[in-house]
Amino acid sequence: MSSENEQGGGGAGGAPPEQLALIRESVRGAKAPRAKPRTWRGAAVAERLPVARVLVDKGVLHLDRYFDYAVPAELDAEAQPGVRVRVRFGAGRHRVRDGRREGGGLIDGFLVERLAESDYSGPLAALAQVVSPERVLSEELLRLARAVADRYAGSLADVLQLAVPPRSARAEKRLSPEPLPPPPVPGAGSWSRYEHGAAFVESLASGGAPRAVWNALPGPGWSEEIARAVAATLASGRGALVVVPDGRAAARVDAALTEVLGEGRHALLTADAGPEKRYAQWLAVSRGSVRAVVGTRAAMFAPVRDLGLVAIWDDGDDSHSEQHAPQPHARDVLLLRAALDKCAFLLGSWSCTVEAAQLVENGWARPLVAGREQVRQTAPLVRTVGDGDLARDEAARAARLPTLAWQAVRDGLRHGPVLVQVPRRGYVPRMACDRCRAPARCRHCAGPLEARDAGALQCGWCGRAENDWHCPECGGFRLRAQVVGARRTAEELGRAFPAVPVRTSGREQVLDTVPGTPALVVSTPGAEPVAEGGYAAALLLDGWAMLGRPDLRAGEDALRRWIAAGALVRPQADGGTVVVVAEPTLRPVQALVRWDPVGHAVRELAERAELGFPPVSRMAAVSGTAEALAGFLGTAELPPDAEVLGPVPVPVVRAGAPRRAGAPPPGEHWERALVRVPPGSGAALAAALKSAQAARMARGSGTGTGGGDAVRVRIDPPDIG
């Protein structure tokens, strides 16, 4: 090297002499070689609290515990509880050198706590690296994650993957802004429209922790009312968290918070922001720079300091159910946070789920509703078109649309846009009585009856055959599963009004807003855009397709989607009209006509309590191949009061077809069993299933990517038939 360097005054690769001189000087000035930073062989350990208790990022149940590691002295300052670390995991017990356990692969983890000594008698491996000194795992977040893991029979590592976003070094280097002082106490505003609404806001502002189930009035005012509740909480010196189902709702609450609070007082946590920006916002919350958060499902774990209020909007939306293990629901996570942090709780929606009604029924929360006169002033007029009307209507038989709907569209287009709601693809109706439309249910477990093979009836829950069915309501013996085509109906509307623009909002393109000018807006449920000044009218088509879904929540979900669409329509005093094509005698349709979702939820809750349905009971869905499922249920030590329903076959997924979370691998024949327990045994059920799954994994049985002996467990499945 030296002879080459002397030639031409250049260095290797043409490096200038002064650069080589700097390199030589830095080498001479370097300290004596030290141990490798990831083995720390022979390195001294910390004098004080030399043991680090680490949660390794292994989302497997039989490793759902903490592991102890030695803390090298050089990492003593950085190795604080809550930081991200890297450790060597999987080393053999006999691979020990200089008193240190060595070997194994590098894996990420969180340092949970520092200890003076370990309860493990053998030699400890050393922490390999402190990834970042940022303390991202607080005691409150760890306690919440453990509670969620226990409730859903999952691992703590899986929950923390949902709770703590991936690291961005550039975001961590940026300083978060200084926290702003508490804002002034806001006025009650439109909360005064509700009974006890003003008192709810006053309680938040005074540091109270009220718990309420809020049935919001129709119209766009819900976002401002949430913003005022958040402002009142901040005024008391505490933090607030709001979880909404999608980015469109988050943007509305974000705009309302900016208007009420001003800039810099809240953070928006959505996936649309990108990993780095979202992590920067998350850090601002974790560091205490921002005390209010609004976001979608993942924000349910946001580390808000001094939490004073957790709120969720439209808890019946499917988007609130996490698809990754252990698949928690945002409503249940916020309920756990309210209990653990002793903070206020607000569940709001235009409609009302059965779970919300149960919170009021058992006294855990108070109702926050408006008087009937106030509801009449804000709700549109609702009219129904049933089978009898369709049979007598010549226009309906020819064009698949009743005369009443034609008139509503024609009159509405004179004053503004008209919304047309059509069911999305995949709504397959269940069997029901042809005479009274009562759902056909199993006499043994009250599960839904399905027509399989050559029309033979079979229960979708316990799998028992039903050869002699008759309707318990009217005594009828005929069944039906008829649906009117929605796509053709929408085409007929476009042809009938050729001079009117037609806009669509659905899976391919979801519109956020539409102008207040006359237009036909055809939308699938949940994708309805907001019209400036409200819609003049709305058509809710093919109601039987939504009511006839093979799901326990079919009626509740149909009413929720209808009310969500009707809430965008102008009040009856301003000419707002909603026409629903569904049998008017059905309970959800009657609740829509009266605009009484709370009454519907209360009656539904009473019926489920009588039949032992969730949420009164707790359920778990266990699925896998027939042999694996039988073996799992045979070894699981279920509670004595547990009842196993099934198993029944699971539809086979075709190769290349869309696959839902938890569905079997393409082409495999799986079965599913439902395990039901009465109130008070839910925790025991989750613990038993978790222990059985952990034992299978410890034996090496497959549980994850599918195939073979895989068994999947889901607590509180959203769709049970």
Disulfide bonds with the S-S distance in Angstrom:
none
